[in-house]
């Protein structure tokens, strides 16, 4: 079952987010990492919020722990992110021609 994830990085900036995305090779509008289905990010009053949909919670947690968190630590974001999970009933991503 797909899972929605809201990740809050207190103290992080969009510039740091962009650094992480660059290290991971993720460009704006590019496909998600394997088993990722949808992603967006926004600035908050004291950090950044990321909202994703993944094929499973395990896939998300593996990607976060093995890829994302180590890079954030390297660029100076040391507080662990606050994470909330949601069961996903349905999601849409991308577009089809003519619809």
Phi and psi restraints in degrees (range 20) as a CNS / XPLOR table:
assign (resid 1 and name C) (resid 2 and name N)
       (resid 2 and name CA) (resid 2 and name C) 1.0 -66.5 20.0 2
assign (resid 2 and name N) (resid 2 and name CA)
       (resid 2 and name C) (resid 3 and name N) 1.0 151.0 20.0 2
assign (resid 2 and name C) (resid 3 and name N)
       (resid 3 and name CA) (resid 3 and name C) 1.0 -129.8 20.0 2
assign (resid 3 and name N) (resid 3 and name CA)
       (resid 3 and name C) (resid 4 and name N) 1.0 135.6 20.0 2
assign (resid 3 and name C) (resid 4 and name N)
       (resid 4 and name CA) (resid 4 and name C) 1.0 -90.4 20.0 2
assign (resid 4 and name N) (resid 4 and name CA)
       (resid 4 and name C) (resid 5 and name N) 1.0 144.6 20.0 2
assign (resid 4 and name C) (resid 5 and name N)
       (resid 5 and name CA) (resid 5 and name C) 1.0 -135.8 20.0 2
assign (resid 5 and name N) (resid 5 and name CA)
       (resid 5 and name C) (resid 6 and name N) 1.0 130.1 20.0 2
assign (resid 5 and name C) (resid 6 and name N)
       (resid 6 and name CA) (resid 6 and name C) 1.0 -114.0 20.0 2
assign (resid 6 and name N) (resid 6 and name CA)
       (resid 6 and name C) (resid 7 and name N) 1.0 121.7 20.0 2
assign (resid 6 and name C) (resid 7 and name N)
       (resid 7 and name CA) (resid 7 and name C) 1.0 -117.7 20.0 2
assign (resid 7 and name N) (resid 7 and name CA)
       (resid 7 and name C) (resid 8 and name N) 1.0 127.5 20.0 2
assign (resid 7 and name C) (resid 8 and name N)
       (resid 8 and name CA) (resid 8 and name C) 1.0 -115.8 20.0 2
assign (resid 8 and name N) (resid 8 and name CA)
       (resid 8 and name C) (resid 9 and name N) 1.0 117.3 20.0 2
assign (resid 8 and name C) (resid 9 and name N)
       (resid 9 and name CA) (resid 9 and name C) 1.0 -102.6 20.0 2
assign (resid 9 and name N) (resid 9 and name CA)
       (resid 9 and name C) (resid 10 and name N) 1.0 95.1 20.0 2
assign (resid 9 and name C) (resid 10 and name N)
       (resid 10 and name CA) (resid 10 and name C) 1.0 -66.2 20.0 2
assign (resid 10 and name N) (resid 10 and name CA)
       (resid 10 and name C) (resid 11 and name N) 1.0 131.3 20.0 2
assign (resid 10 and name C) (resid 11 and name N)
       (resid 11 and name CA) (resid 11 and name C) 1.0 86.1 20.0 2
assign (resid 11 and name N) (resid 11 and name CA)
       (resid 11 and name C) (resid 12 and name N) 1.0 -8.8 20.0 2
assign (resid 11 and name C) (resid 12 and name N)
       (resid 12 and name CA) (resid 12 and name C) 1.0 -83.4 20.0 2
assign (resid 12 and name N) (resid 12 and name CA)
       (resid 12 and name C) (resid 13 and name N) 1.0 155.7 20.0 2
assign (resid 12 and name C) (resid 13 and name N)
       (resid 13 and name CA) (resid 13 and name C) 1.0 -116.0 20.0 2
assign (resid 13 and name N) (resid 13 and name CA)
       (resid 13 and name C) (resid 14 and name N) 1.0 164.1 20.0 2
assign (resid 13 and name C) (resid 14 and name N)
       (resid 14 and name CA) (resid 14 and name C) 1.0 -64.8 20.0 2
assign (resid 14 and name N) (resid 14 and name CA)
       (resid 14 and name C) (resid 15 and name N) 1.0 -30.6 20.0 2
assign (resid 14 and name C) (resid 15 and name N)
       (resid 15 and name CA) (resid 15 and name C) 1.0 -64.6 20.0 2
assign (resid 15 and name N) (resid 15 and name CA)
       (resid 15 and name C) (resid 16 and name N) 1.0 -40.9 20.0 2
assign (resid 15 and name C) (resid 16 and name N)
       (resid 16 and name CA) (resid 16 and name C) 1.0 -66.5 20.0 2
assign (resid 16 and name N) (resid 16 and name CA)
       (resid 16 and name C) (resid 17 and name N) 1.0 -40.8 20.0 2
assign (resid 16 and name C) (resid 17 and name N)
       (resid 17 and name CA) (resid 17 and name C) 1.0 -56.2 20.0 2
assign (resid 17 and name N) (resid 17 and name CA)
       (resid 17 and name C) (resid 18 and name N) 1.0 -46.1 20.0 2
assign (resid 17 and name C) (resid 18 and name N)
       (resid 18 and name CA) (resid 18 and name C) 1.0 -61.6 20.0 2
assign (resid 18 and name N) (resid 18 and name CA)
       (resid 18 and name C) (resid 19 and name N) 1.0 -36.7 20.0 2
assign (resid 18 and name C) (resid 19 and name N)
       (resid 19 and name CA) (resid 19 and name C) 1.0 -62.6 20.0 2
assign (resid 19 and name N) (resid 19 and name CA)
       (resid 19 and name C) (resid 20 and name N) 1.0 -45.1 20.0 2
assign (resid 19 and name C) (resid 20 and name N)
       (resid 20 and name CA) (resid 20 and name C) 1.0 -61.7 20.0 2
assign (resid 20 and name N) (resid 20 and name CA)
       (resid 20 and name C) (resid 21 and name N) 1.0 -46.7 20.0 2
assign (resid 20 and name C) (resid 21 and name N)
       (resid 21 and name CA) (resid 21 and name C) 1.0 -59.2 20.0 2
assign (resid 21 and name N) (resid 21 and name CA)
       (resid 21 and name C) (resid 22 and name N) 1.0 -40.7 20.0 2
assign (resid 21 and name C) (resid 22 and name N)
       (resid 22 and name CA) (resid 22 and name C) 1.0 -64.8 20.0 2
assign (resid 22 and name N) (resid 22 and name CA)
       (resid 22 and name C) (resid 23 and name N) 1.0 -44.9 20.0 2
assign (resid 22 and name C) (resid 23 and name N)
       (resid 23 and name CA) (resid 23 and name C) 1.0 -60.3 20.0 2
assign (resid 23 and name N) (resid 23 and name CA)
       (resid 23 and name C) (resid 24 and name N) 1.0 -38.0 20.0 2
assign (resid 23 and name C) (resid 24 and name N)
       (resid 24 and name CA) (resid 24 and name C) 1.0 -78.5 20.0 2
assign (resid 24 and name N) (resid 24 and name CA)
       (resid 24 and name C) (resid 25 and name N) 1.0 -9.2 20.0 2
assign (resid 24 and name C) (resid 25 and name N)
       (resid 25 and name CA) (resid 25 and name C) 1.0 77.5 20.0 2
assign (resid 25 and name N) (resid 25 and name CA)
       (resid 25 and name C) (resid 26 and name N) 1.0 24.1 20.0 2
assign (resid 25 and name C) (resid 26 and name N)
       (resid 26 and name CA) (resid 26 and name C) 1.0 -100.0 20.0 2
assign (resid 26 and name N) (resid 26 and name CA)
       (resid 26 and name C) (resid 27 and name N) 1.0 114.2 20.0 2
assign (resid 26 and name C) (resid 27 and name N)
       (resid 27 and name CA) (resid 27 and name C) 1.0 -99.9 20.0 2
assign (resid 27 and name N) (resid 27 and name CA)
       (resid 27 and name C) (resid 28 and name N) 1.0 154.3 20.0 2
assign (resid 27 and name C) (resid 28 and name N)
       (resid 28 and name CA) (resid 28 and name C) 1.0 -53.7 20.0 2
assign (resid 28 and name N) (resid 28 and name CA)
       (resid 28 and name C) (resid 29 and name N) 1.0 130.8 20.0 2
assign (resid 28 and name C) (resid 29 and name N)
       (resid 29 and name CA) (resid 29 and name C) 1.0 80.8 20.0 2
assign (resid 29 and name N) (resid 29 and name CA)
       (resid 29 and name C) (resid 30 and name N) 1.0 -1.0 20.0 2
assign (resid 29 and name C) (resid 30 and name N)
       (resid 30 and name CA) (resid 30 and name C) 1.0 -78.7 20.0 2
assign (resid 30 and name N) (resid 30 and name CA)
       (resid 30 and name C) (resid 31 and name N) 1.0 166.5 20.0 2
assign (resid 30 and name C) (resid 31 and name N)
       (resid 31 and name CA) (resid 31 and name C) 1.0 -64.3 20.0 2
assign (resid 31 and name N) (resid 31 and name CA)
       (resid 31 and name C) (resid 32 and name N) 1.0 155.6 20.0 2
assign (resid 31 and name C) (resid 32 and name N)
       (resid 32 and name CA) (resid 32 and name C) 1.0 -70.7 20.0 2
assign (resid 32 and name N) (resid 32 and name CA)
       (resid 32 and name C) (resid 33 and name N) 1.0 160.5 20.0 2
assign (resid 32 and name C) (resid 33 and name N)
       (resid 33 and name CA) (resid 33 and name C) 1.0 -60.1 20.0 2
assign (resid 33 and name N) (resid 33 and name CA)
       (resid 33 and name C) (resid 34 and name N) 1.0 164.7 20.0 2
assign (resid 33 and name C) (resid 34 and name N)
       (resid 34 and name CA) (resid 34 and name C) 1.0 -51.9 20.0 2
assign (resid 34 and name N) (resid 34 and name CA)
       (resid 34 and name C) (resid 35 and name N) 1.0 130.4 20.0 2
assign (resid 34 and name C) (resid 35 and name N)
       (resid 35 and name CA) (resid 35 and name C) 1.0 76.2 20.0 2
assign (resid 35 and name N) (resid 35 and name CA)
       (resid 35 and name C) (resid 36 and name N) 1.0 -0.4 20.0 2
assign (resid 35 and name C) (resid 36 and name N)
       (resid 36 and name CA) (resid 36 and name C) 1.0 -86.8 20.0 2
assign (resid 36 and name N) (resid 36 and name CA)
       (resid 36 and name C) (resid 37 and name N) 1.0 141.9 20.0 2
assign (resid 36 and name C) (resid 37 and name N)
       (resid 37 and name CA) (resid 37 and name C) 1.0 -115.4 20.0 2
assign (resid 37 and name N) (resid 37 and name CA)
       (resid 37 and name C) (resid 38 and name N) 1.0 -31.2 20.0 2
assign (resid 37 and name C) (resid 38 and name N)
       (resid 38 and name CA) (resid 38 and name C) 1.0 -159.8 20.0 2
assign (resid 38 and name N) (resid 38 and name CA)
       (resid 38 and name C) (resid 39 and name N) 1.0 148.2 20.0 2
assign (resid 38 and name C) (resid 39 and name N)
       (resid 39 and name CA) (resid 39 and name C) 1.0 -155.7 20.0 2
assign (resid 39 and name N) (resid 39 and name CA)
       (resid 39 and name C) (resid 40 and name N) 1.0 140.0 20.0 2
assign (resid 39 and name C) (resid 40 and name N)
       (resid 40 and name CA) (resid 40 and name C) 1.0 -151.8 20.0 2
assign (resid 40 and name N) (resid 40 and name CA)
       (resid 40 and name C) (resid 41 and name N) 1.0 161.8 20.0 2
assign (resid 40 and name C) (resid 41 and name N)
       (resid 41 and name CA) (resid 41 and name C) 1.0 -140.7 20.0 2
assign (resid 41 and name N) (resid 41 and name CA)
       (resid 41 and name C) (resid 42 and name N) 1.0 149.4 20.0 2
assign (resid 41 and name C) (resid 42 and name N)
       (resid 42 and name CA) (resid 42 and name C) 1.0 -146.3 20.0 2
assign (resid 42 and name N) (resid 42 and name CA)
       (resid 42 and name C) (resid 43 and name N) 1.0 156.9 20.0 2
assign (resid 42 and name C) (resid 43 and name N)
       (resid 43 and name CA) (resid 43 and name C) 1.0 -80.7 20.0 2
assign (resid 43 and name N) (resid 43 and name CA)
       (resid 43 and name C) (resid 44 and name N) 1.0 142.9 20.0 2
assign (resid 43 and name C) (resid 44 and name N)
       (resid 44 and name CA) (resid 44 and name C) 1.0 -116.6 20.0 2
assign (resid 44 and name N) (resid 44 and name CA)
       (resid 44 and name C) (resid 45 and name N) 1.0 -179.8 20.0 2
assign (resid 44 and name C) (resid 45 and name N)
       (resid 45 and name CA) (resid 45 and name C) 1.0 -65.9 20.0 2
assign (resid 45 and name N) (resid 45 and name CA)
       (resid 45 and name C) (resid 46 and name N) 1.0 -22.0 20.0 2
assign (resid 45 and name C) (resid 46 and name N)
       (resid 46 and name CA) (resid 46 and name C) 1.0 -142.1 20.0 2
assign (resid 46 and name N) (resid 46 and name CA)
       (resid 46 and name C) (resid 47 and name N) 1.0 30.7 20.0 2
assign (resid 46 and name C) (resid 47 and name N)
       (resid 47 and name CA) (resid 47 and name C) 1.0 167.2 20.0 2
assign (resid 47 and name N) (resid 47 and name CA)
       (resid 47 and name C) (resid 48 and name N) 1.0 -148.7 20.0 2
assign (resid 47 and name C) (resid 48 and name N)
       (resid 48 and name CA) (resid 48 and name C) 1.0 -133.7 20.0 2
assign (resid 48 and name N) (resid 48 and name CA)
       (resid 48 and name C) (resid 49 and name N) 1.0 152.1 20.0 2
assign (resid 48 and name C) (resid 49 and name N)
       (resid 49 and name CA) (resid 49 and name C) 1.0 -121.0 20.0 2
assign (resid 49 and name N) (resid 49 and name CA)
       (resid 49 and name C) (resid 50 and name N) 1.0 131.0 20.0 2
assign (resid 49 and name C) (resid 50 and name N)
       (resid 50 and name CA) (resid 50 and name C) 1.0 -114.5 20.0 2
assign (resid 50 and name N) (resid 50 and name CA)
       (resid 50 and name C) (resid 51 and name N) 1.0 135.0 20.0 2
assign (resid 50 and name C) (resid 51 and name N)
       (resid 51 and name CA) (resid 51 and name C) 1.0 -124.4 20.0 2
assign (resid 51 and name N) (resid 51 and name CA)
       (resid 51 and name C) (resid 52 and name N) 1.0 125.2 20.0 2
assign (resid 51 and name C) (resid 52 and name N)
       (resid 52 and name CA) (resid 52 and name C) 1.0 -130.3 20.0 2
assign (resid 52 and name N) (resid 52 and name CA)
       (resid 52 and name C) (resid 53 and name N) 1.0 161.8 20.0 2
assign (resid 52 and name C) (resid 53 and name N)
       (resid 53 and name CA) (resid 53 and name C) 1.0 -126.5 20.0 2
assign (resid 53 and name N) (resid 53 and name CA)
       (resid 53 and name C) (resid 54 and name N) 1.0 129.4 20.0 2
assign (resid 53 and name C) (resid 54 and name N)
       (resid 54 and name CA) (resid 54 and name C) 1.0 -124.9 20.0 2
assign (resid 54 and name N) (resid 54 and name CA)
       (resid 54 and name C) (resid 55 and name N) 1.0 158.2 20.0 2
assign (resid 54 and name C) (resid 55 and name N)
       (resid 55 and name CA) (resid 55 and name C) 1.0 -64.0 20.0 2
assign (resid 55 and name N) (resid 55 and name CA)
       (resid 55 and name C) (resid 56 and name N) 1.0 -29.1 20.0 2
assign (resid 55 and name C) (resid 56 and name N)
       (resid 56 and name CA) (resid 56 and name C) 1.0 -157.1 20.0 2
assign (resid 56 and name N) (resid 56 and name CA)
       (resid 56 and name C) (resid 57 and name N) 1.0 158.9 20.0 2
assign (resid 56 and name C) (resid 57 and name N)
       (resid 57 and name CA) (resid 57 and name C) 1.0 -64.8 20.0 2
assign (resid 57 and name N) (resid 57 and name CA)
       (resid 57 and name C) (resid 58 and name N) 1.0 -39.4 20.0 2
assign (resid 57 and name C) (resid 58 and name N)
       (resid 58 and name CA) (resid 58 and name C) 1.0 -59.7 20.0 2
assign (resid 58 and name N) (resid 58 and name CA)
       (resid 58 and name C) (resid 59 and name N) 1.0 -42.9 20.0 2
assign (resid 58 and name C) (resid 59 and name N)
       (resid 59 and name CA) (resid 59 and name C) 1.0 -62.2 20.0 2
assign (resid 59 and name N) (resid 59 and name CA)
       (resid 59 and name C) (resid 60 and name N) 1.0 -44.2 20.0 2
assign (resid 59 and name C) (resid 60 and name N)
       (resid 60 and name CA) (resid 60 and name C) 1.0 -61.8 20.0 2
assign (resid 60 and name N) (resid 60 and name CA)
       (resid 60 and name C) (resid 61 and name N) 1.0 -49.8 20.0 2
assign (resid 60 and name C) (resid 61 and name N)
       (resid 61 and name CA) (resid 61 and name C) 1.0 -62.0 20.0 2
assign (resid 61 and name N) (resid 61 and name CA)
       (resid 61 and name C) (resid 62 and name N) 1.0 -38.0 20.0 2
assign (resid 61 and name C) (resid 62 and name N)
       (resid 62 and name CA) (resid 62 and name C) 1.0 -64.1 20.0 2
assign (resid 62 and name N) (resid 62 and name CA)
       (resid 62 and name C) (resid 63 and name N) 1.0 -46.4 20.0 2
assign (resid 62 and name C) (resid 63 and name N)
       (resid 63 and name CA) (resid 63 and name C) 1.0 -62.2 20.0 2
assign (resid 63 and name N) (resid 63 and name CA)
       (resid 63 and name C) (resid 64 and name N) 1.0 -46.0 20.0 2
assign (resid 63 and name C) (resid 64 and name N)
       (resid 64 and name CA) (resid 64 and name C) 1.0 -60.8 20.0 2
assign (resid 64 and name N) (resid 64 and name CA)
       (resid 64 and name C) (resid 65 and name N) 1.0 -52.3 20.0 2
assign (resid 64 and name C) (resid 65 and name N)
       (resid 65 and name CA) (resid 65 and name C) 1.0 -67.6 20.0 2
assign (resid 65 and name N) (resid 65 and name CA)
       (resid 65 and name C) (resid 66 and name N) 1.0 -40.2 20.0 2
assign (resid 65 and name C) (resid 66 and name N)
       (resid 66 and name CA) (resid 66 and name C) 1.0 -88.0 20.0 2
assign (resid 66 and name N) (resid 66 and name CA)
       (resid 66 and name C) (resid 67 and name N) 1.0 -28.9 20.0 2
assign (resid 66 and name C) (resid 67 and name N)
       (resid 67 and name CA) (resid 67 and name C) 1.0 -112.6 20.0 2
assign (resid 67 and name N) (resid 67 and name CA)
       (resid 67 and name C) (resid 68 and name N) 1.0 -53.0 20.0 2
assign (resid 67 and name C) (resid 68 and name N)
       (resid 68 and name CA) (resid 68 and name C) 1.0 -78.2 20.0 2
assign (resid 68 and name N) (resid 68 and name CA)
       (resid 68 and name C) (resid 69 and name N) 1.0 -54.2 20.0 2
assign (resid 68 and name C) (resid 69 and name N)
       (resid 69 and name CA) (resid 69 and name C) 1.0 -58.8 20.0 2
assign (resid 69 and name N) (resid 69 and name CA)
       (resid 69 and name C) (resid 70 and name N) 1.0 -43.4 20.0 2
assign (resid 69 and name C) (resid 70 and name N)
       (resid 70 and name CA) (resid 70 and name C) 1.0 -60.0 20.0 2
assign (resid 70 and name N) (resid 70 and name CA)
       (resid 70 and name C) (resid 71 and name N) 1.0 -36.5 20.0 2
assign (resid 70 and name C) (resid 71 and name N)
       (resid 71 and name CA) (resid 71 and name C) 1.0 -69.8 20.0 2
assign (resid 71 and name N) (resid 71 and name CA)
       (resid 71 and name C) (resid 72 and name N) 1.0 -43.6 20.0 2
assign (resid 71 and name C) (resid 72 and name N)
       (resid 72 and name CA) (resid 72 and name C) 1.0 -57.8 20.0 2
assign (resid 72 and name N) (resid 72 and name CA)
       (resid 72 and name C) (resid 73 and name N) 1.0 -42.1 20.0 2
assign (resid 72 and name C) (resid 73 and name N)
       (resid 73 and name CA) (resid 73 and name C) 1.0 -61.0 20.0 2
assign (resid 73 and name N) (resid 73 and name CA)
       (resid 73 and name C) (resid 74 and name N) 1.0 -42.4 20.0 2
assign (resid 73 and name C) (resid 74 and name N)
       (resid 74 and name CA) (resid 74 and name C) 1.0 -62.0 20.0 2
assign (resid 74 and name N) (resid 74 and name CA)
       (resid 74 and name C) (resid 75 and name N) 1.0 -30.0 20.0 2
assign (resid 74 and name C) (resid 75 and name N)
       (resid 75 and name CA) (resid 75 and name C) 1.0 -98.2 20.0 2
assign (resid 75 and name N) (resid 75 and name CA)
       (resid 75 and name C) (resid 76 and name N) 1.0 7.3 20.0 2
assign (resid 75 and name C) (resid 76 and name N)
       (resid 76 and name CA) (resid 76 and name C) 1.0 104.0 20.0 2
assign (resid 76 and name N) (resid 76 and name CA)
       (resid 76 and name C) (resid 77 and name N) 1.0 4.8 20.0 2
assign (resid 76 and name C) (resid 77 and name N)
       (resid 77 and name CA) (resid 77 and name C) 1.0 -93.0 20.0 2
assign (resid 77 and name N) (resid 77 and name CA)
       (resid 77 and name C) (resid 78 and name N) 1.0 105.5 20.0 2
assign (resid 77 and name C) (resid 78 and name N)
       (resid 78 and name CA) (resid 78 and name C) 1.0 -103.4 20.0 2
assign (resid 78 and name N) (resid 78 and name CA)
       (resid 78 and name C) (resid 79 and name N) 1.0 -20.7 20.0 2
assign (resid 78 and name C) (resid 79 and name N)
       (resid 79 and name CA) (resid 79 and name C) 1.0 -70.2 20.0 2
assign (resid 79 and name N) (resid 79 and name CA)
       (resid 79 and name C) (resid 80 and name N) 1.0 133.6 20.0 2
assign (resid 79 and name C) (resid 80 and name N)
       (resid 80 and name CA) (resid 80 and name C) 1.0 -65.3 20.0 2
assign (resid 80 and name N) (resid 80 and name CA)
       (resid 80 and name C) (resid 81 and name N) 1.0 145.7 20.0 2
assign (resid 80 and name C) (resid 81 and name N)
       (resid 81 and name CA) (resid 81 and name C) 1.0 -71.3 20.0 2
assign (resid 81 and name N) (resid 81 and name CA)
       (resid 81 and name C) (resid 82 and name N) 1.0 151.9 20.0 2
assign (resid 81 and name C) (resid 82 and name N)
       (resid 82 and name CA) (resid 82 and name C) 1.0 -89.6 20.0 2
assign (resid 82 and name N) (resid 82 and name CA)
       (resid 82 and name C) (resid 83 and name N) 1.0 130.0 20.0 2
assign (resid 82 and name C) (resid 83 and name N)
       (resid 83 and name CA) (resid 83 and name C) 1.0 -126.4 20.0 2
assign (resid 83 and name N) (resid 83 and name CA)
       (resid 83 and name C) (resid 84 and name N) 1.0 135.6 20.0 2
assign (resid 83 and name C) (resid 84 and name N)
       (resid 84 and name CA) (resid 84 and name C) 1.0 -128.7 20.0 2
assign (resid 84 and name N) (resid 84 and name CA)
       (resid 84 and name C) (resid 85 and name N) 1.0 136.2 20.0 2
assign (resid 84 and name C) (resid 85 and name N)
       (resid 85 and name CA) (resid 85 and name C) 1.0 -111.0 20.0 2
assign (resid 85 and name N) (resid 85 and name CA)
       (resid 85 and name C) (resid 86 and name N) 1.0 149.2 20.0 2
assign (resid 85 and name C) (resid 86 and name N)
       (resid 86 and name CA) (resid 86 and name C) 1.0 -137.5 20.0 2
assign (resid 86 and name N) (resid 86 and name CA)
       (resid 86 and name C) (resid 87 and name N) 1.0 139.5 20.0 2
assign (resid 86 and name C) (resid 87 and name N)
       (resid 87 and name CA) (resid 87 and name C) 1.0 -72.3 20.0 2
assign (resid 87 and name N) (resid 87 and name CA)
       (resid 87 and name C) (resid 88 and name N) 1.0 134.9 20.0 2
assign (resid 87 and name C) (resid 88 and name N)
       (resid 88 and name CA) (resid 88 and name C) 1.0 -102.2 20.0 2
assign (resid 88 and name N) (resid 88 and name CA)
       (resid 88 and name C) (resid 89 and name N) 1.0 121.7 20.0 2
assign (resid 88 and name C) (resid 89 and name N)
       (resid 89 and name CA) (resid 89 and name C) 1.0 -80.2 20.0 2
assign (resid 89 and name N) (resid 89 and name CA)
       (resid 89 and name C) (resid 90 and name N) 1.0 -41.2 20.0 2
assign (resid 89 and name C) (resid 90 and name N)
       (resid 90 and name CA) (resid 90 and name C) 1.0 -159.6 20.0 2
assign (resid 90 and name N) (resid 90 and name CA)
       (resid 90 and name C) (resid 91 and name N) 1.0 156.6 20.0 2
assign (resid 90 and name C) (resid 91 and name N)
       (resid 91 and name CA) (resid 91 and name C) 1.0 -151.7 20.0 2
assign (resid 91 and name N) (resid 91 and name CA)
       (resid 91 and name C) (resid 92 and name N) 1.0 157.9 20.0 2
assign (resid 91 and name C) (resid 92 and name N)
       (resid 92 and name CA) (resid 92 and name C) 1.0 -127.2 20.0 2
assign (resid 92 and name N) (resid 92 and name CA)
       (resid 92 and name C) (resid 93 and name N) 1.0 144.1 20.0 2
assign (resid 92 and name C) (resid 93 and name N)
       (resid 93 and name CA) (resid 93 and name C) 1.0 -149.7 20.0 2
assign (resid 93 and name N) (resid 93 and name CA)
       (resid 93 and name C) (resid 94 and name N) 1.0 138.9 20.0 2
assign (resid 93 and name C) (resid 94 and name N)
       (resid 94 and name CA) (resid 94 and name C) 1.0 73.3 20.0 2
assign (resid 94 and name N) (resid 94 and name CA)
       (resid 94 and name C) (resid 95 and name N) 1.0 -164.5 20.0 2
assign (resid 94 and name C) (resid 95 and name N)
       (resid 95 and name CA) (resid 95 and name C) 1.0 -147.5 20.0 2
assign (resid 95 and name N) (resid 95 and name CA)
       (resid 95 and name C) (resid 96 and name N) 1.0 159.9 20.0 2
assign (resid 95 and name C) (resid 96 and name N)
       (resid 96 and name CA) (resid 96 and name C) 1.0 -111.8 20.0 2
assign (resid 96 and name N) (resid 96 and name CA)
       (resid 96 and name C) (resid 97 and name N) 1.0 144.8 20.0 2
assign (resid 96 and name C) (resid 97 and name N)
       (resid 97 and name CA) (resid 97 and name C) 1.0 -67.9 20.0 2
assign (resid 97 and name N) (resid 97 and name CA)
       (resid 97 and name C) (resid 98 and name N) 1.0 139.4 20.0 2
assign (resid 97 and name C) (resid 98 and name N)
       (resid 98 and name CA) (resid 98 and name C) 1.0 80.7 20.0 2
assign (resid 98 and name N) (resid 98 and name CA)
       (resid 98 and name C) (resid 99 and name N) 1.0 4.2 20.0 2
